[in-house]
Amino acid sequence: KKFYLHYQFPPSSVGETGRFGVPGRREVGHGALAERALQPAVPTNFSYAIRVESLVTESCGSSSMASVCGGCLAMMDAGVPIRHVAGIAM
C-alpha cells in the first residue's frame, strides 16, 4: 500500500471517558472515508510510501473532513507533488 491515513479519535475529543487503544467503529469508518477522499490527490508514480497521521483533539463538527484538509496541506508541505483534482469531498 503506497498511501495510508492513520486516524485517531480519542474519547476525550468529545468529552467522554474511556480507554485509548483498539480503534472503534467511528475511527475505522471515518479514517476510511478520509483516506478514500485523499487517494486521488496522491500521484501514481511517486516512489515513496506516504503515511499521514491525524489525531483529533477536539470535535465539534466534521473531523474526517478536517483530516482530509490537514492531510492535503501536510503532503504539500512535505513536498509531495499533489495531483490536481476538481475537489475533495467526503
TORPA-4810 file (N, C-alpha, C, O; in nm, 3 decimals):
<nodes>
NODE_1_0.085_-0.118_0.000_0.000_0.000_0.000_0.089_0.123_0.000_0.178_0.136_0.085_K
NODE_2_0.068_0.213_-0.093_0.154_0.331_-0.108_0.105_0.450_-0.027_0.182_0.543_-0.002_K
NODE_3_-0.022_0.451_0.016_-0.075_0.564_0.092_-0.158_0.510_0.208_-0.241_0.421_0.190_F
NODE_4_-0.135_0.565_0.326_-0.204_0.520_0.447_-0.238_0.640_0.532_-0.152_0.725_0.558_Y
NODE_5_-0.362_0.648_0.578_-0.404_0.755_0.668_-0.432_0.692_0.804_-0.519_0.606_0.816_L
NODE_6_-0.359_0.736_0.905_-0.378_0.687_1.042_-0.467_0.788_1.114_-0.424_0.900_1.140_H
NODE_7_-0.590_0.749_1.145_-0.690_0.838_1.203_-0.714_0.799_1.348_-0.754_0.686_1.375_Y
NODE_8_-0.689_0.891_1.440_-0.710_0.865_1.582_-0.815_0.961_1.636_-0.807_1.082_1.614_Q
NODE_9_-0.913_0.907_1.706_-1.022_0.985_1.762_-1.042_0.940_1.906_-1.128_0.857_1.934_F
NODE_10_-0.962_0.995_2.000_-0.973_0.950_2.139_-1.106_0.995_2.200_-1.163_1.095_2.157_P
NODE_11_-1.155_0.922_2.299_-1.283_0.959_2.362_-1.282_1.099_2.422_-1.386_1.164_2.429_P
NODE_12_-1.166_1.146_2.466_-1.158_1.279_2.527_-1.189_1.392_2.428_-1.218_1.504_2.470_S
NODE_13_-1.183_1.364_2.297_-1.209_1.469_2.199_-1.356_1.509_2.194_-1.389_1.615_2.141_S
NODE_14_-1.444_1.426_2.248_-1.586_1.460_2.254_-1.637_1.463_2.397_-1.757_1.454_2.422_V
NODE_15_-1.544_1.475_2.493_-1.581_1.487_2.633_-1.618_1.357_2.701_-1.680_1.359_2.807_G
NODE_16_-1.583_1.245_2.643_-1.614_1.115_2.703_-1.492_1.060_2.773_-1.380_1.107_2.753_E
NODE_17_-1.515_0.960_2.856_-1.404_0.889_2.918_-1.400_0.749_2.859_-1.502_0.694_2.818_T
NODE_18_-1.284_0.694_2.855_-1.271_0.560_2.800_-1.126_0.526_2.776_-1.037_0.609_2.794_G
NODE_19_-1.104_0.402_2.735_-0.968_0.358_2.710_-0.923_0.402_2.572_-1.003_0.413_2.479_R
NODE_20_-0.795_0.426_2.561_-0.734_0.465_2.434_-0.654_0.345_2.385_-0.543_0.321_2.432_F
NODE_21_-0.710_0.272_2.292_-0.643_0.151_2.248_-0.687_0.110_2.110_-0.656_0.178_2.011_G
NODE_22_-0.757_-0.001_2.102_-0.802_-0.057_1.975_-0.899_0.041_1.909_-0.989_0.092_1.975_V
NODE_23_-0.882_0.067_1.778_-0.974_0.160_1.711_-1.118_0.107_1.708_-1.142_-0.012_1.688_P
NODE_24_-1.211_0.197_1.729_-1.352_0.161_1.727_-1.412_0.179_1.588_-1.342_0.210_1.492_G
NODE_25_-1.543_0.158_1.579_-1.613_0.171_1.451_-1.599_0.312_1.394_-1.581_0.328_1.273_R
NODE_26_-1.608_0.413_1.480_-1.600_0.552_1.434_-1.465_0.581_1.371_-1.457_0.642_1.265_R
NODE_27_-1.359_0.537_1.436_-1.224_0.561_1.384_-1.201_0.488_1.252_-1.143_0.545_1.160_E
NODE_28_-1.244_0.365_1.244_-1.225_0.287_1.122_-1.304_0.349_1.006_-1.251_0.366_0.896_V
NODE_29_-1.429_0.382_1.030_-1.515_0.437_0.926_-1.471_0.574_0.879_-1.460_0.599_0.759_G
NODE_30_-1.445_0.664_0.973_-1.403_0.800_0.937_-1.265_0.799_0.872_-1.239_0.875_0.779_H
NODE_31_-1.177_0.713_0.922_-1.044_0.702_0.862_-1.050_0.651_0.720_-0.976_0.698_0.633_G
NODE_32_-1.139_0.554_0.694_-1.155_0.502_0.558_-1.212_0.608_0.465_-1.169_0.618_0.349_A
NODE_33_-1.307_0.687_0.514_-1.362_0.796_0.432_-1.256_0.899_0.396_-1.244_0.940_0.281_L
NODE_34_-1.177_0.940_0.496_-1.074_1.040_0.472_-0.965_0.986_0.379_-0.916_1.058_0.292_A
NODE_35_-0.928_0.860_0.397_-0.825_0.801_0.311_-0.875_0.791_0.167_-0.801_0.818_0.072_E
NODE_36_-1.002_0.753_0.150_-1.059_0.744_0.016_-1.071_0.880_-0.051_-1.062_0.891_-0.173_R
NODE_37_-1.092_0.985_0.028_-1.102_1.119_-0.028_-0.965_1.173_-0.070_-0.955_1.247_-0.168_A
NODE_38_-0.859_1.136_0.003_-0.724_1.185_-0.029_-0.655_1.103_-0.138_-0.562_1.152_-0.203_L
NODE_39_-0.698_0.981_-0.159_-0.631_0.891_-0.253_-0.617_0.949_-0.394_-0.509_0.934_-0.451_Q
NODE_40_-0.717_1.014_-0.453_-0.700_1.067_-0.589_-0.595_1.177_-0.601_-0.542_1.200_-0.710_P
NODE_41_-0.565_1.246_-0.491_-0.466_1.355_-0.497_-0.322_1.305_-0.491_-0.229_1.378_-0.524_A
NODE_42_-0.303_1.179_-0.449_-0.169_1.122_-0.439_-0.123_1.081_-0.579_-0.196_1.011_-0.649_V
NODE_43_-0.002_1.122_-0.619_0.045_1.086_-0.754_0.070_0.935_-0.766_0.113_0.871_-0.670_P
NODE_44_0.042_0.881_-0.883_0.057_0.737_-0.903_0.202_0.696_-0.920_0.238_0.583_-0.887_T
NODE_45_0.287_0.784_-0.970_0.427_0.749_-0.996_0.521_0.799_-0.886_0.641_0.811_-0.910_N
NODE_46_0.470_0.827_-0.767_0.553_0.872_-0.655_0.622_0.751_-0.596_0.557_0.651_-0.565_F
NODE_47_0.754_0.757_-0.578_0.831_0.638_-0.542_0.834_0.608_-0.392_0.892_0.506_-0.352_S
NODE_48_0.776_0.692_-0.309_0.779_0.670_-0.165_0.642_0.632_-0.112_0.540_0.665_-0.173_Y
NODE_49_0.640_0.563_0.001_0.514_0.535_0.070_0.480_0.657_0.156_0.570_0.720_0.213_A
NODE_50_0.354_0.689_0.165_0.309_0.808_0.239_0.220_0.762_0.354_0.127_0.685_0.334_I
NODE_51_0.251_0.811_0.475_0.167_0.785_0.592_0.131_0.919_0.653_0.219_0.994_0.697_R
NODE_52_0.003_0.948_0.657_-0.047_1.072_0.717_-0.115_1.033_0.848_-0.199_0.944_0.850_V
NODE_53_-0.078_1.100_0.956_-0.139_1.072_1.085_-0.228_1.189_1.125_-0.186_1.305_1.125_E
NODE_54_-0.352_1.157_1.160_-0.448_1.258_1.201_-0.495_1.227_1.343_-0.560_1.125_1.365_S
NODE_55_-0.462_1.313_1.437_-0.504_1.297_1.576_-0.605_1.407_1.607_-0.569_1.524_1.611_L
NODE_56_-0.729_1.369_1.627_-0.836_1.464_1.655_-0.831_1.496_1.804_-0.847_1.406_1.887_V
NODE_57_-0.811_1.623_1.838_-0.803_1.661_1.979_-0.935_1.717_2.032_-0.961_1.713_2.152_T
NODE_58_-1.018_1.770_1.943_-1.150_1.819_1.983_-1.240_1.813_1.861_-1.198_1.845_1.750_E
NODE_59_-1.363_1.773_1.882_-1.454_1.759_1.768_-1.584_1.832_1.795_-1.655_1.802_1.891_S
NODE_60_-1.613_1.927_1.710_-1.742_1.997_1.714_-1.807_1.991_1.576_-1.906_2.061_1.551_C
NODE_61_-1.755_1.909_1.489_-1.808_1.902_1.353_-1.748_1.786_1.278_-1.731_1.678_1.334_G
NODE_62_-1.714_1.809_1.154_-1.665_1.702_1.068_-1.515_1.683_1.086_-1.435_1.752_1.023_S
NODE_63_-1.479_1.590_1.171_-1.337_1.566_1.196_-1.271_1.493_1.080_-1.151_1.509_1.057_S
NODE_64_-1.348_1.414_1.006_-1.289_1.344_0.892_-1.258_1.442_0.779_-1.158_1.425_0.709_S
NODE_65_-1.342_1.543_0.759_-1.314_1.644_0.656_-1.194_1.728_0.699_-1.113_1.769_0.615_M
NODE_66_-1.181_1.755_0.828_-1.063_1.827_0.878_-0.937_1.744_0.854_-0.831_1.799_0.826_A
NODE_67_-0.948_1.612_0.866_-0.834_1.525_0.839_-0.795_1.528_0.692_-0.677_1.522_0.659_S
NODE_68_-0.894_1.539_0.603_-0.867_1.549_0.461_-0.795_1.679_0.429_-0.694_1.679_0.358_V
NODE_69_-0.845_1.790_0.481_-0.781_1.920_0.456_-0.640_1.925_0.515_-0.546_1.967_0.448_C
NODE_70_-0.627_1.881_0.640_-0.496_1.881_0.704_-0.398_1.785_0.638_-0.280_1.816_0.627_G
NODE_71_-0.447_1.670_0.594_-0.362_1.573_0.526_-0.311_1.626_0.393_-0.195_1.604_0.358_G
NODE_72_-0.397_1.694_0.319_-0.357_1.752_0.191_-0.252_1.861_0.213_-0.153_1.868_0.140_C
NODE_73_-0.273_1.946_0.312_-0.175_2.052_0.342_-0.043_1.992_0.390_0.064_2.043_0.355_L
NODE_74_-0.049_1.886_0.469_0.073_1.823_0.520_0.154_1.760_0.406_0.277_1.769_0.404_A
NODE_75_0.084_1.696_0.312_0.155_1.637_0.199_0.218_1.745_0.111_0.329_1.728_0.061_M
NODE_76_0.147_1.856_0.092_0.203_1.966_0.013_0.327_2.023_0.082_0.426_2.054_0.017_M
NODE_77_0.320_2.037_0.215_0.433_2.091_0.291_0.552_1.997_0.288_0.667_2.041_0.293_D
NODE_78_0.526_1.866_0.279_0.634_1.767_0.275_0.697_1.754_0.136_0.797_1.684_0.120_A
NODE_79_0.639_1.819_0.038_0.696_1.816_-0.096_0.639_1.709_-0.187_0.697_1.679_-0.291_G
NODE_80_0.526_1.650_-0.149_0.462_1.551_-0.235_0.395_1.626_-0.351_0.318_1.718_-0.327_V
NODE_81_0.424_1.588_-0.474_0.362_1.658_-0.588_0.214_1.617_-0.601_0.181_1.516_-0.663_P
NODE_82_0.127_1.696_-0.540_-0.016_1.666_-0.537_-0.074_1.676_-0.678_-0.049_1.772_-0.750_I
NODE_83_-0.152_1.575_-0.715_-0.224_1.581_-0.843_-0.341_1.677_-0.830_-0.406_1.682_-0.725_R
NODE_84_-0.367_1.751_-0.934_-0.479_1.845_-0.932_-0.609_1.768_-0.951_-0.625_1.695_-1.049_H
NODE_85_-0.699_1.784_-0.859_-0.830_1.721_-0.868_-0.934_1.831_-0.864_-0.905_1.943_-0.821_V
NODE_86_-1.053_1.802_-0.909_-1.159_1.903_-0.916_-1.200_1.949_-0.777_-1.235_2.066_-0.759_A
NODE_87_-1.196_1.862_-0.681_-1.232_1.896_-0.545_-1.219_1.773_-0.457_-1.214_1.661_-0.506_G
NODE_88_-1.215_1.795_-0.328_-1.207_1.683_-0.234_-1.333_1.689_-0.151_-1.365_1.792_-0.092_I
NODE_89_-1.404_1.581_-0.146_-1.528_1.576_-0.069_-1.541_1.441_-0.004_-1.484_1.342_-0.049_A
NODE_90_-1.617_1.438_0.102_-1.643_1.314_0.171_-1.753_1.242_0.100_-1.793_1.133_0.141_M
</nodes>
